Amino acid sequence: MKLIAIGGEPATGKSTLMRKLIADMGAPKPFKFLKVAGNYYENHAVWLIGLGYGLVAFPGTDRLSMAVQPDFENFLRWLVPKQGTILFEGDRLFLKKNFELANELGLKPVFVFLLASKEVLKKRHQERKDTQKTVFLKGRETKYRRLSNDIPGGIFFKNESPEDLENNLTHLKRLAFS
């Protein structure tokens, strides 16, 4: 069992990457484990955590309860004896404590950081007409900078162009399905 977490500042393309992955994976089975919800891809043995892909502007773990953390920890413990991959993107669960717990449980955690230049991020924020405050965005920048220093073995994907997105999808599939 392994855990793959995708994080990055808002507008780095986390949801876009996940939507492309979902489109390639086929039909899922929805699942719910207390406050943890998402889709299970039986033919790939992949547990995709998060909601709203294809339905809302800001999907993923942000659609889960703010109180999801303890249930997510129990979900990880429940999955330890199973085979496959746990995969999610988003701020809510992209935490150092989840990396450490996954390590303790032997889940081989991989934390993927999506990166884009300030210019690309600014353009994306304008295109999607988001209303995220500057203070919030600065806080996310600080969070991911600290996490990238604190989490050993993090993988960094530049995500600024359609070519980057395709390359990142290829790498993500290799991580998730190998």
N, C-alpha and C positions, 0 to 999 in steps of 0.2 A: 504494500500500500504506500502511495506517495501523496504528498500535498503540494499543489502548485497554486501560488497566490500571485495575482497580478495587481500591481499598484502603480500609482503615479499621480501627479497633480491633476486637478480637473482639466479636461480638454486634451489630455495626452493620447486619447484614443482607446481607452480600456474597453468601453462598451462596444465600440466599433469592431475591435479585434474579437470580442466574444461573439458578437452577432455573426461574423464571418465563420467562426468555428462552429457555431450552432447550425448554420446553414449546411455545413459539410457533414455533420454528424448524423443526420436522420432523425427519426421520430423518437422522442424521449418519453419516459414515464414520470409524471410529477411525483414528488415525494414531500413528506413533511415529517420532521422529527422535532417535536415540541415547537420552538420558535424558528428552527432552521428549516428552510424550504428551498426547493429548486427542482431540478430534473435529473433523473437517473437514466443513463444511456447503457442499457443492459448489454448490447452487442459490443460495447467498448469498455465496460466496467468503469464508467466515469460518473462521478457524482458532481454535478454542476450546481453550486450554491448560488442562489440569487433569483430574483423574480423580475418580470416585466420586459424581457427582451422582445423587441418587436412591437411592444404595446405602448411604451412610455419613453419620454426623452431621457430620463436618467434612471436606468434599470440597475439590476445587480444586487449586491449586498445592501445597498442603500435603501432598498425596498423592504428589507427585513426590519423587525422590531429593534429599537435602540437597546433593548434588554436581551439581545440574542447571544451575547458572549458566553454566559454560563452554559447555555444549551449547546452552543457550538463546541465547547470543550467536551461536553458529554457525548456529542455526536462523534468527535474524533476518537474518544475512548471506545465507543461502540463499534467503530469501523476497524479498529486495529487488527482483528483477526481476519478481516476480509481481504480480497485482492482488488487491485484497481487503482484509481486515481481520484482524489478530491481536488476540485478546481474551482476557483472563484476569482473575481476581480472586485476591487472597490475598497473604499476607505474603512468601512465598518469592521471588517475582520482582518485587514492588513496591519497586523500588530506584532510587535516583537514577542509578546507573551505567547501568541499562537505559533510563531516560529519555534520558540523554546519548548512549548508543550509537544509540538509535532516531533521535534528532535528526541525528547524524552520517551515518546511513545514508539520511536523507531520508524516514523512515517516518511523519512527522507524529504524534508521540506525544501522546496525551491521557491524563492521569492524573486519574481521578475519585476523589474522597475521599467516602466515606459517613460521615455524622455522625449521632449520636444523643446525647441528654442523658445525664448520669450516672445519672439515675433510670431511664430506659428501658433503659440497658445493664445496670444492676443487676438489674432485673426479668427481662430476657432470660437473663442468666446463671443466675438461680434457676430459671426455667422449663425451661431445657435441662439443668439439673443438671450443668453443666460443673465440672471440677476444676482449672481454670487458676488458678495461684497469683497472689496480689496483686502480687508483684514482677514477674511476667511481664506482667500486665495494665498495670501502670504503665510498663513498658518499651515496650509497644506504643503507649501513649498518647504517650509522648515521641517515639518513632519517627515517628508520623504528624504530630505537631505540627511537628517539624523538617522533614520532607519537604514539608509544606504551605507552609512558608516558603522552601524551597530549590528547589522545582520551579515554574518560571514557568508561568502559564496553567492551573494546576490548576482543575478544576471541582468544586464542592462540592454534594452532594445530601444534604438532610436526609432521614433515613429512620427515622421514628418511628411511622408509622401505615400502615394499608392504603392510604390515599389517597396517601401519600408514595411507597409502593412502586410503585403504578400509574403515578404521574407519572415516577418514576425509570426505570421500564421503557420508557415512551414516549420519554424523552430518550435512553436508552441505544440504543434501536433507531434513532433518528435519527442518533446518532453513528456507529453501526456500519454502517448500511446506506445512508448517503448519500455 
